[in-house]
């Protein structure tokens, strides 16, 4: 009996939506799901481990890998480069693991083109006002950086939501995780019709804009 080939799940969201927290919880609680560890040129933050959180590389090394065609997707965000390697993705999928790609919208476009069987999930804040409050509440960004993140969310990320198969609002963390878990289960079972209607990206964006 041939081994099941894993499914790539792409998760993207505006900064401050809670994407990393949601993704970590999903992977921790789902034995079938593995993180695709990305390469990045940004410095490691306190508590981050090379090869676990990211592969931390110099810009020169990143550019060399990109020139070799090593990345399924790569993008620059907030002055740093990020990329998902083909090698990481293929190894996990061939071993039967579903793969979670926590990436930016720019990268999601490239994955859509290069890995057509990937499934795409967009996380939304309950409102732009709440997103602004969360960004300020983190205490890690200046007021100007928060303004830039909000402009990026409104001008680049939200208009790209139609690239995605699902949109889930992170109003309550527990509910959001349960919703994404239901999407994973539905995709694995091939029962997606009702889920795609329930988490329709265009409808979710309209609710956010009208909030």
Phi and psi in degrees as a GROMACS rama.xvg file:
@    title "Ramachandran Plot"
@    xaxis  label "Phi"
@    yaxis  label "Psi"
@TYPE xy
-72.5518  148.046  UNK-2
-73.432  139.182  UNK-3
-62.501  136.507  UNK-4
-89.879  132.036  UNK-5
-66.8147  158.7  UNK-6
-101.963  132.191  UNK-7
-82.914  127.058  UNK-8
-113.176  120.384  UNK-9
-97.8689  127.813  UNK-10
-121.108  123.974  UNK-11
-131.461  160.032  UNK-12
-172.7  155.338  UNK-13
-62.5057  146.916  UNK-14
-57.2738  132.379  UNK-15
99.1687  -3.4383  UNK-16
-80.0801  -19.8399  UNK-17
102.003  20.0571  UNK-18
-57.6565  -47.756  UNK-19
-64.2505  -42.6484  UNK-20
-61.2292  -45.9961  UNK-21
-61.0032  -47.1345  UNK-22
-63.9401  -41.5581  UNK-23
-63.846  -40.3699  UNK-24
-65.5037  -42.0335  UNK-25
-60.1901  -47.5089  UNK-26
-66.6198  -39.8581  UNK-27
-64.7382  -28.8855  UNK-28
-105.06  4.11497  UNK-29
-131.978  105.677  UNK-30
-65.9366  -18.2837  UNK-31
-88.7134  -7.66532  UNK-32
-111.118  132.086  UNK-33
-127.3  146.69  UNK-34
-72.0202  140.327  UNK-35
-88.8998  109.286  UNK-36
-76.1842  120.678  UNK-37
-86.7144  159.453  UNK-38
-89.6274  145.652  UNK-39
-149.824  153.428  UNK-40
-96.15  -3.1464  UNK-41
-76.2471  152.559  UNK-42
-66.7503  150.017  UNK-43
-67.7801  140.083  UNK-44
-89.4595  166.844  UNK-45
-55.1423  129.162  UNK-46
90.5227  -9.81255  UNK-47
-85.8713  145.972  UNK-48
-121.856  132.959  UNK-49
-62.9662  132.003  UNK-50
87.371  -10.0088  UNK-51
-111.503  -56.0343  UNK-52
-84.455  -47.7697  UNK-53
-151.542  166.369  UNK-54
-94.1778  109.628  UNK-55
-87.8993  117.092  UNK-56
-132.065  162.621  UNK-57
-73.9781  160.44  UNK-58
-60.6487  -38.0151  UNK-59
-62.2029  -44.9584  UNK-60
-67.1154  -38.4999  UNK-61
-61.7715  -47.1828  UNK-62
-62.5549  -35.5963  UNK-63
-65.7984  -42.7635  UNK-64
-63.3396  -41.7942  UNK-65
-63.8332  -39.9738  UNK-66
-64.5767  -29.0938  UNK-67
-79.773  -5.90884  UNK-68
78.8785  26.9601  UNK-69
-75.7819  -17.9675  UNK-70
-105.732  132.562  UNK-71
-65.0335  -42.4695  UNK-72
-145.575  149.787  UNK-73
-151.417  149.693  UNK-74
-157.116  158.658  UNK-75
-107.695  130.967  UNK-76
-139.632  125.228  UNK-77
55.3412  36.442  UNK-78
85.8421  -0.0119272  UNK-79
-120.782  151.008  UNK-80
-95.3261  142.923  UNK-81
-135.362  145.285  UNK-82
-156.926  149.444  UNK-83
-107.978  122.637  UNK-84
-83.5579  142.321  UNK-85
-58.4807  -39.6706  UNK-86
-61.2502  -45.9254  UNK-87
-60.6796  -46.8811  UNK-88
-63.4964  -47.7463  UNK-89
-65.7886  -39.806  UNK-90
-61.3483  -45.5278  UNK-91
-65.973  -44.4984  UNK-92
-65.0894  -41.5748  UNK-93
-67.6592  -22.3696  UNK-94
-88.9102  9.18581  UNK-95
86.7225  6.93476  UNK-96
-89.6753  137.299  UNK-97
-73.6089  145.809  UNK-98
-119.502  129.362  UNK-99
-100.521  118.885  UNK-100
-106.012  110.046  UNK-101
-96.6364  97.5088  UNK-102
-136.931  175.665  UNK-103
-87.8393  166.414  UNK-104
-58.6628  -39.3129  UNK-105
-58.2895  -43.8842  UNK-106
-68.1913  -35.5999  UNK-107
-60.9076  -37.0421  UNK-108
-60.2093  -41.4307  UNK-109
-69.3554  -37.8634  UNK-110
-65.4931  -40.2849  UNK-111
-56.508  -39.0656  UNK-112
-77.9387  -36.8386  UNK-113
-95.4014  -20.8631  UNK-114
-135.494  76.0678  UNK-115
-64.5819  -15.7363  UNK-116
-91.7214  7.58687  UNK-117
-71.5542  152.584  UNK-118
-110.763  141.185  UNK-119
-119.779  124.407  UNK-120
-123.627  126.743  UNK-121
-110.196  130.325  UNK-122
-99.6055  135.537  UNK-123
-119.193  148.419  UNK-124
-77.3015  161.964  UNK-125
-66.5077  -26.5368  UNK-126
-162.536  160.028  UNK-127
-67.1413  -32.4594  UNK-128
-64.0387  -41.3902  UNK-129
-67.6187  -37.4855  UNK-130
-61.2306  -44.3457  UNK-131
-60.638  -42.0191  UNK-132
-63.6548  -39.962  UNK-133
-65.7087  -41.3936  UNK-134
-63.9145  -43.49  UNK-135
-66.1674  -37.1678  UNK-136
-67.0237  -24.6931  UNK-137
-65.5485  -29.4791  UNK-138
69.9676  16.3666  UNK-139
-105.792  -12.5619  UNK-140
-120.435  147.847  UNK-141
-71.8467  166.415  UNK-142
-60.3489  -37.9726  UNK-143
-66.9457  -40.0928  UNK-144
-64.161  -39.802  UNK-145
-61.0298  -43.8154  UNK-146
-61.3201  -40.5302  UNK-147
-63.947  -41.635  UNK-148
-63.9796  -39.7736  UNK-149
-67.546  -41.0237  UNK-150
-63.7127  -39.7133  UNK-151
-64.5273  -42.7893  UNK-152
-60.4456  -45.8091  UNK-153
-75.7926  -35.2279  UNK-154
-92.6547  -23.7658  UNK-155
-121.427  -49.0292  UNK-156
-76.5173  -51.5682  UNK-157
-62.3351  -39.1267  UNK-158
-64.259  -17.0074  UNK-159
-90.8789  4.88707  UNK-160
-63.7177  -24.0293  UNK-161
-69.8168  -11.1453  UNK-162
-68.986  -19.2523  UNK-163
-97.7649  155.579  UNK-164
-86.0585  -28.3894  UNK-165
-140.787  151.535  UNK-166
-134.32  127.11  UNK-167
-121.65  131.007  UNK-168
-88.1696  128.201  UNK-169
-95.5919  76.5542  UNK-170
-90.2193  -39.6827  UNK-171
-128.932  123.255  UNK-172
-57.5408  -47.1662  UNK-173
-60.6179  -44.5385  UNK-174
-66.806  -40.661  UNK-175
-60.4689  -45.3019  UNK-176
-63.4214  -41.8571  UNK-177
-61.9878  -38.8197  UNK-178
-65.3738  -45.2654  UNK-179
-66.8167  -38.2218  UNK-180
-61.0425  -38.295  UNK-181
-64.4265  -36.9657  UNK-182
-64.886  -44.9076  UNK-183
-58.8443  -45.7755  UNK-184
-63.1652  -42.0218  UNK-185
-64.6007  -41.1131  UNK-186
-66.2779  -40.0231  UNK-187
-63.6894  -35.3835  UNK-188
-87.322  -9.00276  UNK-189
73.1196  24.3287  UNK-190
-117.634  87.3694  UNK-191
-118.525  -12.1506  UNK-192
-55.016  -54.075  UNK-193
-65.8875  -36.8995  UNK-194
-66.4806  -40.5129  UNK-195
-68.838  -30.4549  UNK-196
-72.6543  -41.1164  UNK-197
-66.3994  -38.0838  UNK-198
-111.789  41.0938  UNK-199
-61.8413  124.185  UNK-200
-62.6921  -42.3502  UNK-201
-63.5887  -42.1781  UNK-202
-64.6679  -39.3847  UNK-203
-65.3549  -40.8941  UNK-204
-64.2485  -41.3044  UNK-205
-61.448  -39.7315  UNK-206
-64.6999  -39.3084  UNK-207
-66.5608  -46.6832  UNK-208
-62.8533  -33.9043  UNK-209
-84.1549  -4.41304  UNK-210
